[in-house]
Amino acid sequence: MRTINYMRAKKTLLFCITFLYACACLGQEEEEKQRVAGKVSDKAGVPVSFANIGAYVDSDSSMVAGVQVDVEGNFIMMLLPGTYSLKFSFVSYETLVIPNVIVESDDLDLGAVVLEEESAILNEVVVTGRKDAMELSADKRVFNVGQDLRTSMGNASDVLNNIPSVSVDPDGQVSLRGSENVTIWINGKPSSLTSRDPDALRRLQGNMIERVEVITNPSSRYDAAGAAGIINIVLKKEQREGLNGTFTANAGYPTILGGSYNLNYRKGKVNLFSMYGINHNNTPGKGKSYQYYNTPDTSFIYDQRSTRLRNELSHNVMLGVDYYFNDRSNLTASATYNPSVGKNSGTTIYNDYDETGMLINNTGRYEREAEDESDIEGVLTFTQNFKKEGQVLTADLKYISSRDDEITNYDQYSTQGETLFQESLNFATERNVLIQSDYIHPFGKQGKLEAGIKVTQRTIDSEYSLNQMEDEQWNNVSQFTDNLFYDEKIQAAYLMVSNQFNKLNAQAGLRAERSDISTALEIADVQVNQNYFNLFPTANVSYKVKASNTLQASYSYRIGRPDFRDLLPSGDFRDPRSLFLGNPLLKPEYTHSVELGYLLEFEKGSILGSVYHRHRKNVVQRITEIDENSIARITPVNLASENNYGLELNASLNPVKWWRLNGSANFFRSIIEGFYKEEEYNRDTYAWMTRTSSNLTMFKAVEFQSSFNYFGPRTTTQGKDLASYSIDLGLSHDVLKGNATITAGVRDLLNTRARRRIIDSEGYYSDSRFQGRLRQFTVTFTYRLNTIKERNRDRNGGDQGEENDEN
């Protein structure tokens, strides 16, 4: 181990705190809030108890306050002087929006506010809907998954696997538009659940997720890391007055048992929020492969069949508080704790054949793994809004500490009398410190200047070893034993300007990042230091062709730093005949990305079409080589360059009020040209993927959802990935007067969600199929406390009621 010097981070933090304190003092002269009151009732004069009211600033439609009326229909809302739109909503009533409510220096009494009952009720099928499945903003697409039936049936990995252009392989690796070099955040920042172990996303329950933001061409305000873009998972959080939240319990087969709650309590200047989830599952998986070796030294054939069972108990705990010093300054503090323990097992059977196809040996390998993980995160966020509308200063401090300990025993027997006993140990710890400050300064009518700084430090210590039983004692295998230290320091600053000129909205920015990364192997005495400085320009232009048609173009230059798992030289010894070994010498990838999109909105839906091109250099690809012992060694290496050309379509349609359709398709061509060890590795492939989902709302409180996912075949550097598809079904029914919902569903109805891969290179052929998760049936019960089930925005911009006023 070695001591990490945090003096630079501490000095930066002290500067930020001092600076923020000075800014907060500047904002102490506050305008006095005024009282806005009234009474909400129906046409007959009966009070509409507990209706929701939101106040929105007319200039940018941002929500500034939200209250709930009392049992008599009365309400009081405190607002600063200004012009607002007030939105009144409640289940089974039409949403009412009162625009241009002017609050001046005196209290305002709105008197009687009358809500009308919904008239769009059918005899057998009614509209209950929800938010639009996809929303488009200047530099990202937002997918509202909070009420998707598939979300309540799975985990975060499952949720991402249902997002257009996103795919998750059986090992948990996330890809965006066919590229694995994608950055994943939670609530807008790096998280321990995404920074080191992709499989950790399976420990986050899907019903904790509100929405997923996909940013394919991030602007300068975002980190430059992630060649394919950024995926941001936003968790649910309420901010309304009083006590509200949701409780969920779920069960399924193969075994899954879990529960969660999401609670919020706000009174006056304090908003308390808490989230907890527990999940226990036994997840079976299976695989098979056919391997053929034909080298000058040896020639043989074998097939293998494997089964795996993951037994895991995990917890997700989050506590936080918002404190509002006044209407313009607030501080948010939160802490997250994610422990998990697992006892996994696996069996692999090898059948060896000679050149004539005769069985010559049978080998069984049995695995027992004990896994103990924990993640602790602390976040502190300060927000200062100035008197000038839209002028905001924020500062963030985040600390992450993670631990991942694995002990695995392998027992191997063969019909020829050979035995092998091995034990692999891997103890890893990770620490992250993030300090960030951002400032927005509006100018003119719709102009905006943004600037910010960010400092991060990430350290990982990984001790790994392989022991083997020889002569009744454990002996260390030196080739697979070492201690790896990874230290990453990144300092960044950005400047961005945007403005609107009639129908044209333009944004341009520049981000500067300095990277200082070192990787060291203690026993091998190998150290690799990389220091580099980069400028990353971005640009985004959108033009409103018509009120419902928007043309958008964007450009970004990005970096893809090697993933820690790709640097780790140790292997996964589950299959000793096929080892993955990292490469500490990997260099970062660089990507130029250009995208052109066109959004067409109409009364019954919307269609978004995009064409894109990505040029990448220093592309990392996994190369399979056969060593002198006929063992396949898979190693990530930097190849030369890659060009991707793609067409993406997203559509959302409401053919009739009770039927909603969503679909997406991504067609792309990928060309790789490169050399490794004097061998040429070229690839030119066409591939496509598509997703469709259908939602039917029937009998007022029953909803049926079906979805189909298809991933087309594609040529890889050394072979081919075959096509795969899956079907999911879900059925939900509201009970307890709409306060609760029961959902039943099946994931992967036909048990076809598997990775099928062929490697065909000189002297080696492999045909494999692996399914990390089998078909699963689930039942979920959700109860809402003082919260109305989310309902859909109509195409005219009105709402039919929402679960949240706003986040």
Helices and strands as residue ranges (DSSP letters): H 7-26, E 34-41, E 52-57, E 63-68, E 74-79, E 82-89, E 96-103, E 108-114, E 134-136, E 141-144, H 149-153, H 156-160, E 166-168, E 174-176, E 182-186, H 192-195, G 198-203, G 206-208, E 209-215, E 229-235, E 242-253, E 256-267, E 270-294, E 299-324, E 329-353, E 359-385, E 392-414, E 419-443, E 447-470, E 473-476, G 478-480, E 482-501, E 504-521, E 526-546, E 549-560, H 564-567, E 578-580, E 589-602, E 605-617, E 620-626, E 632-638, E 641-656, E 659-676, E 679-698, E 702-711, E 714-715, E 719-721, E 724-735, E 740-747, E 755-761, E 764-771, E 776-785
